[in-house]
Amino acid sequence: MKHLFLLLFAFSVLGQSPKEKIQVTDLLKIKTAGKPLVSPKGNQFIYTVTSIVDDPDKKNDFVYQTHLYLGNLLTGESRVLTSGKYSIASPVWSPDGSKIAFSRDMGAKSQVYVLDLAGGEPQAITSVPFAASNPIWSADGKGIYFQSSFSLKEFLADSVYNKKGMTPSWTIEKPMLSGISKKSKANPNGSIEEVRAYLAQNEVDKKAKVINRLNFQEEASTTSELPLPALFKTTLTGKPELVNNPFQRWSDFEISSQGIFAIVPADSLAHPDKVLDSYIGLNNKIVYQKKGYKISNLTLSPSEKWLAFQEATSTGVQNASLNVISVSQPAKSIKIPFDRVITQVKWSSDESKLYFTAQDQGGAPLFSYDLNSKELKQITCYSEGVLGFDLTSTGFVYAKTGIDNPSEIYLQSAVGEKRFTSLNVDWLATKEIVKPTKHTFTNAKGLKVDYWVMKPANYIAGQKYPLVLEIHGGPSAMWGTGEASMWHEFQYYAAKGMGIVYANPRGSGGYGSDFLAANVKDWGAGPTSDVMKALDLTIAEGWADTTQLAVTGGSYAGYLVAWIVGHTNRFKVACAQRGVYELTTFMGEGNAWRLVPNYFGGYPWEKTTKAILDRESPYSYVQNIKTPLIIFHGENDLRTGVIQSEMLYKSLKVLGREVEYVRHPGGTHELTRSGNNRQRIDQMLRTYEFFSRYLKIK
């Protein structure tokens, strides 16, 4: 019998198919669930699913498609409500739960659509010459608010929505030019007004781009235009009406029976690009203001008695606090004692609690705060990330990411958690998933630093493997098992036989304001000591080959990669992506330039600050870089700016170092997260291929 058992066991093992390793093209299989919204009736909820599909217009290319789904909380069933090549966004229930409004881009500018659950196709209720997005139902369900924007020039000339000829109270900052020019005949040989009209036409025809504003850099291009956020209201069959004065530039709002609460720039006379403070207004009256602070994320309570919002100093490095004010007595503010990056906020129906998600120690748990008892309660675990949630009659419904699955919808009640969707379950069932292990150490400043270690797929004890140090950007980003953006890349490199270590060094989010600001005037040496300590502790486990080390990272992490290889030759190979390498030129090159005064205390023309910027710039140590380096940058990346990588590459070429430079046409700073999918795959493969030239990858 013993021999028979062993024989049967052997046949059983042989009959099992070994799991497949993660492939680079598995990136295209990942489906991502959007924030769920429970219906007013409480029995259903809607959510979006974003997939990557073949581009119908371009062979061998891929596009994102986002469609709307309806889930039944009673039966556990789900069905798709939209389909086709055109994606939808920002779905929202009507007050009676019979209809759903959303925006849809039909190949031109997005418009607002309404889907009646009683039957029929979605119907467009707007047809305006500008993009219409983010619909919100009026309380009676008869109207819909939506957002759009004008350029300054468009609104000044608009005869439909600017019939009263409104002009801004703030200066347009055209030197020596007072007021707004009236329409004149364009004539290069005419009067000065006609010459101005001629020059203005050249701008319209894109023969010139005249810039007078401070924030002229967008994510992918420069612009002389100033966007004016506009709020409209329309009935299901009528014409849209402009609700606000776009020159006030609301950054957020909440619609109430008393009017509209809005976040407004604090100085109405200064140019908006130079105003950092903001206040909460209601019907053009100040409700709440604190000098030196900016406000974000308004959330009105169900009875409209309370208003939650986030508040942070307008300059410097700190987490925003979550505050609550009484609408009737706004002078009294309640500050929630929780020093983390808080994301979505939701009131309980009885207004006794606030529910919110927050970055915390490598995860994004769901929390509750009882306003009466002052009790803070963690609802989900640190090892996962809640990416959007809503309340049900028995608990919660949320989109979540974790180690085993990058995205699914889950239901949680008193009896526990239950997975509702199977977006990625089937294809992942055949895959070998490498589990990260979390560790912690205390750095030289007495701060606890979390780091995670992933051994290679098919790891065999006693063998040695290459080890990749992965670094996150920001510098205030946070990685961990509750953060989805790196799930595929980590699994892919592990599948290729490399170990991985990643950490949240000083300056990371998810650990409080003191930790967040611990890299002020110290972008290089301090964070480097943290990530290198994580590397050394991983090596001490005994399985990593110390002659086969690689380092990679993007954005601020591209900066830190360049800093590291300018200060040590320990790494066999390195990869710097979309980084900042010379902080003085970054002041002019990138639209994230406010990092300079916030982190380094001033501007490059100030002697003391200039000395700090030179000391903290990896470019200052470029002559020390001897590690083979591949550099990536999207050609349209204006968050950090391509001149940064050009300077680094040219200098290394002049020095005769081993360096390769890859530019992705049309690529922005978000290329590896939400960019063109062929380019995402291209960058991952090029990094792997470059590493394979120097590492013994099995």
Summary of the structure (lengths in Angstrom):
residues: 698
radius of gyration: 27.2
end to end distance: 41.5
largest distance: 108.0
contacts: 2239
relative contact order: 0.08
helix: 22%
strand: 33%
